């Protein structure tokens, strides 16, 4: 029985090219991975526009528990929070936490802007 060697040679050549391509991709990503490890991982950058937009701040820091539409989830419903709490009280809760809510998710001006926005929810 005669075995044709050409298909095996083609498969070997394609395999060698695949190894070279994957290796070159890995080498180019090595520096990025090393930088991420040295800098403690990647950090999410917040643009200046998002920093002054209370809805964007809420979406990035609060919506996972309070829901994107403020109706609650793991955290309480905030659709009418302004009817029962002032902006200062809301800011205090944002900065210092309350119940299962952890403190320090937002601080300073960011907490103030989100608190003022939530105080309008009546």
LOLO-775808 format. One record per residue: x, y, z of N, C-alpha, C, O in turn. Coordinates in steps of 0.2 Angstrom, whole numbers, plus 2048, in hexadecimal, padded with zeros to 3 digits. Layout:
! residues N
XYZXYZXYZXYZ/...
END
This chain:
! residues 122
8047FA800800800800804806800809807804/80380B7FB8078117FB8038167FE7FE8187FE/80781A80380582080780782680380D827802/80282A80280483180080683680580283780A/80C83880580F83C80A80D84480980E84780E/80A84680480984D80380485080880585580B/7FE84D8097FA84F80E7FD8508157FC855819/80184C81780584C81E80985281E80A856823/80D85381881185981880E86081881086481B/80886081580486681580186781C80186D81E/7FF86281F7FD86382680286582B80186A82F/80886382A80E86582E81086C82D812870831/81086E82681287582580C87A82880E87F82B/80687882780187C82A80287D832801882835/80387783580487783C80A87B83E80A87F843/81087B83A81587F83C81488783B81588B840/81088983680E89083580989283B80A89783E/80588D83D80088F84380489084980389584D/80988C84A80D88D850811894850812897855/81489584A81889C84A8138A284B8158A684E/80D8A18488088A78498068A88508068AD853/8048A28538028A385A8088A585F8068A9863/80E8A385D8138A58618158AC8618168B0866/8148AF85B8168B685A8108BA85D8128C0860/80A8B885D8058BC8618068BB8688058C186B/8088B686B8098B587280F8BA87480F8BC879/8148BA87081A8BE8728188C687281A8C9876/8148C886D8128CF86D80D8D087380D8D6875/80A8CC8768058CD87B8098CC8828068CE887/80F8C98828138C88888148CF88C8138CF892/8168D48888178DA88C8118DD88F8118E0894/80B8DD88C8058DF88E8038DB8958018DE89A/8048D58958028D189A8078D28A08058D38A6/80D8D389F8128D58A48108DC8A78118DD8AD/80F8E18A380D8E78A58078E78AA8068EA8AF/8028E38A87FC8E28AC7FD8DF8B37FA8E18B8/8028DA8B38038D78B98078DC8BE8068DC8C4/80C8E08BB8108E48BF80B8EA8C180D8ED8C7/8068EC8BE8028F28C07FC8EF8C47F78F38C5/7FC8E98C67F68E78C97F08E58C57EA8E58C8/7F18E48BF7EB8E38BB7E98E98B77EB8EE8B8/7E48E88B37E18ED8AF7DC8F18B37D88EE8B7/7DC8F88B27D78FC8B67D28FF8B17D59018AB/7CC9008B27C79038AE7C890A8AE7C890D8B4/7C990D8A87CA9148A87C39188A87BF9168A3/7C291D8AC7BC9218AB7BD9278A87C292B8AA/7BA9298A37BB92F89F7B89358A47B49348A8/7BB93B8A27B89418A67B19428A57AE9448AA/7AE94089F7A794189E7A393C8A379E93E8A6/7A59368A37A29318A87A39338AF79E9328B3/7A89368B17A99388B87A593E8BA7A393E8C0/7A29428B579D9478B77969458B57919498B7/79593F8B378E93D8B178C9388B678E9328B7/78793A8BB7859368C078292F8BE78292A8C1/77E92F8B877B9298B57819248B478091E8B5/7869268B078C9228AF78F9208B579191A8B5/7909248BA7939228C078F91C8C47929178C6/78891D8C47849198C67849128C378590D8C6/7849128BC78590C8B878B9088B978B9028BA/79190C8BB7979088BC7989068C379B9018C4/7959098C87969078CF7909048D27919018D7/78A9068D07849048D477F9008D177C8FC8D4/77F9008CB77A8FC8C777A8F58C87758F28C7/7808F28C97808EB8CA77C8E88D07798E38D0/77B8EC8D57778EB8DB7708EE8DB76B8EB8DC/7708F48D87698F88D87668F88D27608FB8D1/7688F48CD7658F48C67668FA8C27669008C5/7678F98BC7688FE8B77629038B77639098B5/75C9018B87569058B87549078BF74E9098C0/7589068C47589088CB7529048CF7519068D5/7508FF8CC74B8FB8CF74D8F68D47498F28D8/7538F58D57568F18DA7588EA8D87588E98D2/75B8E68DC75D8DF8DB7608DD8E175C8DB8E6/7678DD8E176A8DB8E87698E18ED7698E08F3/7698E78EA7688ED8EE7618EF8ED75D8ED8E9/75F8F48F27588F68F27568FB8EB75B8FD8E8/7508FB8EA74D8FF8E574E9078E674D9098EC/75190A8E17539118E274E9168DE75091C8DD/7499138DB7459178D774291D8DA7409228D7/74191D8E173E9228E57429248EB73F9278F0/7489238EB74D9248F074D92C8F274E92D8F8/74C9308EE74C9378EF74693A8F374693F8F6/7419368F373B9378F773C9368FF739939903/74093290074293090874893290A749933910/74D93490675493690875693C90475593D8FE/75A94090875D94690576394490176693F902/7669498FD76C9488F97729478FE7769438FD/77294A90477794990977794290C77C93F90D/77194090D77093991077293490B77592F90D/77093590577293090077A9308FF77D92B8FE/77D9368FF7849368FE78793390478C92F903/78593490A78893091078792990F78C925911/78292690D78191F90C78691D906789917907/78792090178B91F8FB79291E8FE7969198FC/79492390279B92390479D91F90A7A291C90A/79891E90E79991A91479691391479790F919/79291290F78E90B90F78990B91478890F919/78590691377F90591877C8FE91777C8FC911/77B8FA91C7798F391B77E8EF9187848EF91A/77C8EC9127818E890E7848EC9097898E9906/7838F29087868F690378D8F890678E8FB90C/7928F79027998F890479B900904798903900/79F9029087A19099087A690B9027A9906900/7A69119007AC9138FC7AB9118F47B09128F1/7A590F8F27A590E8EB7A59148E77A89148E1/7A391A8EA7A49208E77A69258EC7A49248F2/7AA92A8EB7AC92E8F07AC9358ED7AC9368E7/7AC93A8F27AD9418F07A89448EB7A29438EC/7AA9478E67A694A8E17A29458DD79C9468DC/7A493F8DC7A093A8D879A9388DD7959378DA/79C9378E37969358E879193B8E878B9398E8/7939418E878F9478E978A9478E27849488E3/78D9468DC7899468D67849418D677E9428D4/78693B8D87819358D877C9368DD7769358DB/77E9398E377993A8E877493F8E676E93F8E7/7769458E377294A8E076D9478DB7679498DB/7709438D676B9408D176693B8D476093C8D2/7689378D97639338DC75E9368E07599348E1/76093C8E375B9408E77569438E37509448E6/7579438DD7519468D874C9408D77479418D4/74E93A8D97499348D77449348DD7459328E3/73E9368DB7399378E07329348DD72D9338E1/
END
